[in-house]
Amino acid sequence: MSDLRDPAPYDALLLLSFGGPEGPDDVVPFLANVTRGRGIPEERLKEVGKHYFLFGGVSPINAQNRALLDALRKDLADHALELPVYWGNRNWAPYLTDTLREMVTDGHRRIAVLATSAYASYSGCRQYRENLAESLAALEAEGLPVPRVDKLRHYFNHPGFVGPMVDGVLASLADLPEDVRAGAHLAFTTHSIPVSAADTSGPVETHGDGGSYVAEHLEVARLISEAVREETGIEHPWQLVYQSRSGAPHIPWLEPDICDHLETLHGDGVPAVVMAPIGFVSDHMEVLYDLDTEATAKAAELGLPVRRSATVGADPRFAAAVRELLLERAAVERDRAVTPCALGALGPSHDLCPVGCCPARALKPAAAGADSPF
């Protein structure tokens, strides 16, 4: 990548994220945005929001996105890349449509988009593309210029994403009591999703039996566990497990749940566990509550020593990875030959989402894909 330092044709970078409440009064309106169209009553939203109220009604995700923005801007400036970085959310301010309106008003017409989701899935990719298409249609209806947006590829196996997580697991292992450290198991966690959504995640050729969603997480877990073995000389047993299920009980979701897994490991005599949230870019609410609060309480009840390793967050290596992804895609758009950076057996993900990739629950237009209207 050393000779590929030109971000053209891109004139701006957009950080696209989920959003979260920043005070108690924001919680129910935020959850209403998240669940829009499902007819969930306010009293139920208040019950669902109890996790947020435990933390003063504040999700850490917005603060963490601000930190990532700072890291991205610093990395670009340090490499003499004068590319402005903006931030828009799906479910809370700054809202995506407002941010795109600001960007076109500032004169930007070719925008690279980084979503804060590293893996293929409907909610982690296609839905963001639907959000982009909806916002672009809103700009068009307002008579504003409609920019071209290109979503940067999935980065689950980029070394700038994997490396910080390896360090996090090593630090958590080192923090365990010495007498249980060597026998510790690794529990790699990610958000549970409906089995049907997992089975249709990624390109059509990967559909079935967990699809790309499960395959990509398994690959990251393998990469991390192998790096830990190389560093420590110890083969720590590991498993991919799930957390944060939120669907109806009659619909099959990916299992096992992290708390159930901890009970199983304790029953099997495992002396300690490191929980590694590989499915999350930063320590947002699912990490703070489902792991740091609920799963840690379950481990304490069992008398099982646990540690939770760090997410990538605003690690400078991740900021550098985003720059590399941007320059890589820019080179492709200029018809330059480029070798994408990726670890492991799965190789780099696609630049342009193909038809049938992570299909929508309902037919809706989506930007940045082979079948996109924009």
C-alpha positions in Angstrom: 0.0 0.0 0.0 3.0 2.3 0.3 2.6 3.8 -3.2 -1.2 4.2 -2.9 -1.6 7.4 -1.0 -4.3 9.2 -3.0 -7.8 9.2 -1.6 -9.3 10.4 -5.0 -12.0 10.1 -6.1 -13.2 10.4 -2.5 -13.6 13.8 -1.1 -14.9 12.8 2.4 -15.2 9.9 4.8 -18.4 9.1 6.7 -18.4 7.2 10.0 -21.8 5.4 10.0 -23.0 4.0 13.3 -25.9 2.8 15.4 -26.3 5.7 17.8 -27.4 5.7 21.4 -29.1 7.8 24.1 -27.1 10.4 26.0 -29.4 10.9 28.9 -32.5 9.4 30.7 -34.9 11.4 28.6 -33.4 10.0 25.4 -33.8 6.3 26.2 -37.5 5.7 25.2 -37.3 8.0 22.1 -34.1 6.2 21.1 -35.7 2.7 21.5 -38.7 3.9 19.6 -36.4 4.8 16.7 -34.7 1.3 16.9 -38.1 -0.5 16.9 -40.0 1.8 14.6 -42.7 -0.1 12.7 -43.0 -2.9 15.2 -45.9 -1.4 17.3 -44.1 -1.8 20.6 -45.9 0.2 23.4 -44.1 2.8 25.5 -44.3 0.7 28.7 -42.5 -2.1 27.0 -39.8 0.3 25.7 -39.3 1.5 29.3 -38.8 -2.2 30.4 -36.3 -2.8 27.5 -34.5 0.4 28.5 -33.7 -0.7 32.0 -30.2 -1.5 30.9 -29.6 2.1 29.8 -31.2 3.5 33.0 -28.6 1.4 35.1 -26.0 3.6 33.4 -27.8 6.9 33.8 -29.6 6.6 30.5 -26.3 7.1 28.6 -25.0 4.6 26.1 -21.2 4.8 25.7 -21.3 4.4 21.9 -21.5 8.1 21.0 -18.6 9.0 23.2 -16.6 6.1 21.7 -17.5 7.2 18.2 -16.2 10.7 19.0 -13.0 9.1 20.2 -12.8 7.1 16.9 -13.5 10.3 14.9 -10.5 11.9 16.6 -8.3 8.9 16.0 -9.3 8.8 12.3 -8.7 12.5 11.8 -5.4 12.3 13.5 -4.3 9.3 11.4 -5.3 11.0 8.2 -3.5 14.2 9.1 -0.4 12.4 10.2 -0.3 10.9 6.7 -0.9 14.2 5.0 -4.4 13.2 3.8 -6.6 16.2 3.8 -9.9 14.4 3.9 -12.7 15.6 6.2 -14.4 12.9 8.4 -18.1 13.2 9.3 -20.3 11.1 11.6 -23.9 10.0 11.2 -26.1 7.5 13.1 -29.0 5.3 12.3 -31.0 5.8 15.4 -29.9 9.0 17.2 -28.2 12.3 16.7 -26.3 13.1 14.7 -28.7 11.5 12.3 -27.5 10.1 9.0 -29.7 12.3 6.8 -28.7 15.4 8.6 -25.0 14.5 8.2 -25.3 13.8 4.5 -27.2 17.1 4.0 -24.3 18.8 5.8 -21.8 17.0 3.6 -23.4 17.9 0.3 -23.9 21.5 1.5 -20.1 21.5 2.2 -19.6 20.4 -1.4 -18.8 16.7 -1.1 -19.9 14.4 -3.9 -17.9 11.2 -3.5 -18.1 9.7 -0.1 -16.5 6.6 1.4 -18.5 5.1 4.2 -17.1 3.1 7.2 -19.8 1.3 9.2 -19.1 0.3 12.7 -19.8 -3.3 12.0 -17.0 -5.6 10.8 -19.1 -8.6 9.6 -21.6 -9.5 7.1 -25.3 -9.6 8.2 -28.5 -7.8 7.5 -28.4 -5.5 10.5 -24.6 -5.0 10.2 -24.5 -4.3 6.5 -27.6 -4.4 4.4 -29.7 -2.3 6.9 -27.0 0.4 6.9 -27.1 0.4 3.1 -30.9 0.8 3.3 -30.4 3.7 5.7 -28.1 5.3 3.1 -30.5 4.9 0.3 -33.3 6.4 2.4 -31.2 9.4 3.3 -30.1 9.9 -0.3 -33.7 9.8 -1.5 -34.5 12.4 1.2 -31.8 14.7 -0.2 -33.1 14.2 -3.8 -36.6 15.1 -2.6 -35.2 18.3 -1.1 -33.7 19.2 -4.4 -30.1 18.8 -3.1 -27.3 17.1 -5.0 -27.2 13.3 -4.4 -23.6 12.2 -3.7 -22.2 8.8 -4.6 -21.5 6.7 -1.5 -19.3 3.6 -1.4 -19.3 1.5 1.7 -15.9 0.2 2.6 -15.5 -3.6 2.7 -15.9 -5.7 5.8 -12.8 -5.6 7.9 -13.2 -8.5 10.3 -9.9 -10.1 9.2 -7.8 -6.9 8.7 -4.7 -7.0 10.9 -5.6 -3.5 12.3 -8.8 -5.0 13.7 -7.5 -8.4 14.8 -4.3 -7.2 16.4 -5.8 -5.0 19.1 -8.1 -7.9 20.1 -5.2 -10.3 20.3 -3.5 -7.9 22.7 -6.8 -7.6 24.7 -7.0 -11.3 25.2 -3.4 -11.5 26.2 -3.8 -8.8 28.8 -6.9 -10.5 30.2 -5.1 -13.8 30.5 -2.2 -12.1 32.3 -4.7 -10.5 34.7 -6.1 -13.9 35.8 -4.7 -15.5 39.0 -1.6 -17.4 38.0 -3.0 -20.7 39.3 -5.9 -20.7 36.8 -4.3 -18.9 33.9 -2.9 -21.8 31.9 -6.2 -23.7 32.0 -8.4 -20.7 31.1 -10.9 -21.1 28.2 -11.6 -18.3 25.7 -15.2 -17.5 25.0 -15.5 -15.4 21.8 -18.8 -13.5 21.9 -20.9 -11.7 19.3 -24.5 -10.5 19.0 -26.9 -13.3 18.6 -29.2 -13.0 15.5 -32.0 -15.1 14.2 -30.7 -18.3 12.6 -32.6 -17.5 9.4 -30.7 -14.2 9.2 -27.4 -15.9 9.8 -28.0 -18.5 7.2 -28.6 -15.9 4.5 -25.8 -13.5 5.5 -23.1 -12.7 3.0 -23.2 -13.5 -0.8 -25.6 -16.1 -2.0 -22.8 -18.7 -2.4 -22.1 -18.6 1.3 -25.7 -19.0 2.4 -26.7 -21.9 4.7 -25.6 -23.1 8.1 -24.7 -19.8 9.6 -23.7 -18.1 6.4 -20.9 -15.5 6.3 -21.8 -14.2 9.7 -20.8 -17.3 11.6 -18.0 -18.2 9.3 -16.4 -14.8 9.6 -16.6 -14.8 13.4 -15.2 -18.3 13.6 -12.3 -17.2 11.4 -11.5 -14.2 13.7 -11.7 -16.4 16.8 -9.3 -18.9 15.2 -6.9 -16.1 14.2 -6.9 -14.7 17.7 -6.5 -18.0 19.5 -3.6 -19.0 17.2 -1.9 -15.7 17.9 -2.4 -16.2 21.6 -0.9 -19.7 21.4 2.1 -18.3 19.5 2.7 -15.7 22.1 2.1 -17.8 25.3 3.0 -21.3 24.1 -0.4 -22.4 25.6 -3.3 -23.8 23.6 -6.4 -22.3 25.2 -9.6 -24.1 24.2 -12.1 -21.7 22.7 -15.7 -21.5 21.5 -17.8 -18.9 19.6 -20.8 -18.0 21.8 -23.6 -15.4 21.6 -25.1 -12.6 23.7 -27.8 -9.9 23.6 -30.7 -11.9 22.2 -33.7 -9.7 21.8 -36.2 -11.6 19.7 -39.4 -13.6 20.3 -38.8 -16.9 22.2 -40.4 -19.0 19.4 -37.9 -17.8 16.8 -34.6 -19.7 16.7 -31.6 -17.5 17.4 -27.9 -18.4 17.4 -26.7 -20.2 20.5 -25.2 -20.9 23.0 -25.7 -17.8 25.2 -22.7 -16.7 27.1 -24.3 -17.2 30.5 -25.3 -20.7 29.6 -21.8 -21.3 28.3 -20.3 -20.2 31.5 -22.5 -22.6 33.4 -21.4 -25.5 31.1 -17.7 -24.6 31.5 -18.0 -24.4 35.3 -19.8 -27.8 35.3 -16.9 -29.2 33.3 -14.4 -28.0 35.8 -12.8 -25.2 33.7 -10.8 -23.0 36.1 -11.3 -19.6 34.4 -12.6 -17.9 31.3 -11.7 -14.9 29.2 -14.7 -13.4 27.4 -13.6 -11.7 24.2 -16.3 -9.6 22.5 -15.0 -9.9 18.9 -18.4 -9.0 17.4 -18.3 -5.4 18.7 -16.1 -2.6 17.6 -16.4 -0.7 20.9 -17.6 -1.1 24.5 -21.2 -0.1 23.9 -24.3 -1.1 25.9 -24.3 -4.8 24.9 -20.8 -5.2 26.2 -21.3 -3.1 29.4 -24.5 -4.8 30.4 -24.5 -8.3 28.9 -20.9 -9.1 29.6 -19.6 -6.7 32.3 -22.8 -6.8 34.3 -24.9 -9.9 33.6 -22.3 -12.5 32.5 -19.8 -11.3 35.2 -22.5 -11.7 37.8 -23.3 -15.2 36.6 -19.6 -16.1 36.8 -19.4 -14.7 40.4 -22.4 -16.8 41.3 -20.6 -19.8 40.0 -17.3 -18.9 41.6 -15.7 -18.9 38.2 -12.9 -16.4 37.6 -13.6 -14.4 34.4 -12.0 -11.4 32.6 -13.5 -9.5 29.7 -11.0 -8.4 27.1 -11.0 -5.0 25.4 -12.7 -4.2 22.1 -10.8 -2.4 19.4 -12.4 1.1 20.0 -10.2 4.0 18.9 -6.9 2.0 18.8 -4.5 3.7 16.5 -4.0 0.4 14.6 -7.7 0.4 13.8 -7.6 4.0 12.6 -4.7 3.1 10.4 -6.7 0.1 9.0 -9.5 2.4 8.1 -7.1 4.6 6.2 -5.7 1.6 4.4 -9.3 0.4 3.5 -10.0 3.9 2.2 -6.9 4.1 0.0 -7.4 0.5 -1.2 -10.9 1.3 -2.4 -9.9 4.6 -3.9 -7.2 2.8 -5.9 -9.8 0.3 -7.1 -12.1 3.2 -8.2 -9.2 4.6 -10.2 -8.6 1.2 -11.9 -5.3 0.7 -10.1 -4.1 -2.8 -9.2 -4.2 -3.4 -5.5 -3.7 -6.3 -3.1 -6.2 -6.0 -0.3 -4.9 -6.6 3.2 -6.5 -9.6 5.0 -5.5 -12.3 7.4 -6.5 -16.0 7.3 -8.2 -18.3 4.9 -11.3 -16.3 4.0 -9.4 -13.5 2.2 -10.7 -9.9 1.7 -14.4 -9.3 1.5 -16.1 -7.9 -1.6 -16.1 -4.1 -2.3 -19.5 -4.0 -3.9 -22.3 -6.0 -2.2 -23.7 -8.5 -4.8 -27.3 -9.1 -5.5 -28.8 -11.4 -2.8 -26.2 -10.5 -0.2 -27.7 -10.3 3.3 -31.2 -10.1 1.8 -33.7 -7.6 3.3 -36.6 -8.7 5.5 -38.8 -6.6 3.2 -38.0 -5.3 -0.3 -36.3 -1.9 0.2 -33.7 -0.1 -1.9 -30.1 -0.1 -0.6 -27.2 2.0 -1.6 -23.6 0.9 -2.3 -24.5 -2.4 -3.9 -24.7 -4.1 -7.3 -28.5 -3.5 -7.4 -28.5 0.0 -5.9 -30.5 2.9 -7.2 -27.8 5.4 -6.2 
